[in-house]
């Protein structure tokens, strides 16, 4: 505010001085005119006319009008009759001539004065424009000579100061940190630490409203014509005035539509940058930004080409550069040659070097990329490769093709990366098979749960039915009571067996099933189980044969081994039709005992043989299956045998041809 008040007072004193000169000139002219003019004498009043001319020349239009009014009044006083303001015709004519002469003289003087002021303004504008033009010229010359963008910026700043005559020049880069700092990267001229002390930002804060910060933020040139009074320059005014900065312009540096920084030029006089200077300096910044981009681009291209070969030669995948429409092998790394290409492939068309059976598909993709200039990918491309023994195996490769263009935009080369994905293909297939198996297990679980509900409900239905019937009868005959109790007991035992099986499975899953290992006679266990199964076999008309070798002693859990034997026998009787035969054999094999239960039943499809002892597997899972059961028994058999250190398997010649379930247990 102090600067503004000072300027206003100075302007007021200048205006008063011009009017004082006008009044003084009239006073002097009146005094002189009084000395040379006799009362009543008619004169041309040349001195009064001169006073108006002096007022117009020194003060301009306003003081000239004031002087003209004063001298007209004085002339009227001097005309006859003296001292009277009444005019005769002759006096009026003289006064009219005087006023006309005075007006013409003042007009001529004002015209000359304005012409002189306009010439001064034009010279000043031309001087400013020449400075801006010299700045543009020297900047372009620096651009032509420069080999590096940092050198270009330093030379441009120095040329703007030394050749164009500006006070100071600096370039700031717009950082994208939290404070949005403008970091100085080049400077020249009378700086004396000003740029480092400035701490300019391009954020919308007090320190971001300088010409530089605003130019970056708003992406347009910013001029501060009078630093001494500009309110946005308050944080830097004292240091700027101390170094003789009076005005400043900042123009943004734009790279591909993005403002990356700004060029700031400080002048030692106010209003140093008019519209034409702004236009020229904006052009300077545009050329400078283009030059920086071009230099960086050339540097990147040169560095990229230099790194390309080094990167290519050490790439973790096979990489090659194919030149021209024939895809001549211009450059390749060792991994590419390891694919089966000989060293003689370098410098030859790819078709002459590729393994037979792998040419057509790959070349079609390369031809398309070369013709269209678009990247292409070929996934899991099969290539027959010879094994060490001479046989062929199919390897799978991913091809990634990227075109390289000349400066004119034409495709000249293709960079092709080749990755061996054979292991990935094999792993994916394994995963797909595992997923299919898991989905099958999920479906089997659903079927199993349905069967569990059915199997558990069936005994309960019988128990509940007979219990309710006995409850409703007030008098129950002994035979009816005996029959009802027999049904209830039989179904309760079946229910208990199912629950025990489920408990066994849960213990297996939880890893809590315990075995009481001690020496047992396997032959005796089998004989007891066979005797227990004979009534059921006789009811179906099935004959059971048993063959037991001598000395069948082993270390195991007698109750669990009996469970294994009963389950295998029950399974054989279940799937053997009336009139069939079941054979139970205990034989010694080296250091182990074989428990083999064979039947002449419906047999097992070959596709099911590996899964007979899996959880949730039954021979028939349909709702109308011919045989009941949850499919838990054989799963328990496998786990019990494996807990004894043995193994189980199934044998069958096919459906309708019987089958055998075998358990091998270490003796």
Number of C-alpha atoms within 10 A of each C-alpha: 10 9 10 11 11 11 12 12 11 10 12 11 10 13 14 13 15 19 20 15 18 29 21 15 21 26 18 14 22 21 13 13 19 12 9 12 14 13 14 14 12 16 17 13 22 13 19 28 23 18 28 30 27 21 30 29 21 19 22 21 19 15 25 29 16 17 30 25 13 20 26 19 13 20 22 21 18 25 26 19 16 15 13 11 15 14 17 12 9 12 21 15 12 20 22 13 13 21 18 12 15 25 18 13 17 27 16 15 22 21 16 14 18 15 12 12 12 12 12 12 12 12 12 13 19 14 13 19 22 15 23 26 20 18 27 25 18 21 23 18 15 22 23 11 11 18 15 16 19 15 14 24 26 18 22 29 26 24 24 27 24 16 13 19 16 26 23 26 27 25 27 25 19 24 15 12 8 7 13 17 20 26 17 18 13 20 23 22 19 16 15 10 10 15 18 11 10 15 15 26 25 26 19 12 11 15 21 23 21 27 25 31 29 24 26 31 20 12 19 19 23 21 25 23 19 17 24 21 18 16 14 16 19 16 16 17 18 13 15 21 14 9 17 15 24 22 24 28 26 30 28 31 30 21 14 9 8 11 19 19 29 29 29 23 26 25 21 17 17 15 17 26 25 15 11 15 22 20 16 20 25 22 14 24 22 17 18 24 23 17 21 22 16 14 19 16 12 14 15 12 12 12 11 12 12 11 12 12 16 11 14 21 19 14 14 14 16 22 26 25 22 27 22 15 15 15 21 21 22 17 17 21 20 18 20 20 17 11 14 13 16 12 12 10 18 18 14 16 18 19 18 11 18 19 15 12 11 15 15 11 12 17 16 11 18 26 16 13 20 27 13 11 19 13 18 18 16 15 13 17 18 18 19 15 19 13 10 7 6 8 9 12 12 13 17 21 19 17 22 19 23 20 22 20 13 9 7 6 9 13 20 16 23 28 19 22 21 20 19 17 17 17 11 12 15 12 12 12 12 12 12 12 12 12 12 12 12 12 12 12 17 13 12 17 15 13 18 22 13 14 20 17 11 15 17 17 13 15 22 15 13 17 21 13 15 19 16 11 11 17 11 10 9 7 9 13 10 9 9 12 15 12 12 19 16 14 18 21 14 15 19 16 13 17 19 14 12 20 13 12 18 17 13 17 19 13 13 16 10 9 9 10 15 12 14 10 12 10 12 17 15 24 21 14 17 24 17 13 18 19 11 12 16 16 12 14 24 13 9 16 16 21 16 20 13 16 14 17 14 11 12 18 15 20 16 24 19 19 12 18 20 18 18 24 25 21 18 24 25 15 18 27 26 18 19 23 16 15 12 18 20 22 17 24 18 22 19 19 12 9 9 17 22 22 24 23 23 25 27 21 22 18 21 21 16 14 9 13 15 11 15 22 23 17 20 24 22 24 17 13 20 10 10 8 11 11 12 15 19 25 23 21 27 23 19 23 23 21 20 24 20 15 16 21 13 18 18 21 16 20 18 19 13 15 13 14 14 22 25 22 22 18 23 22 24 18 21
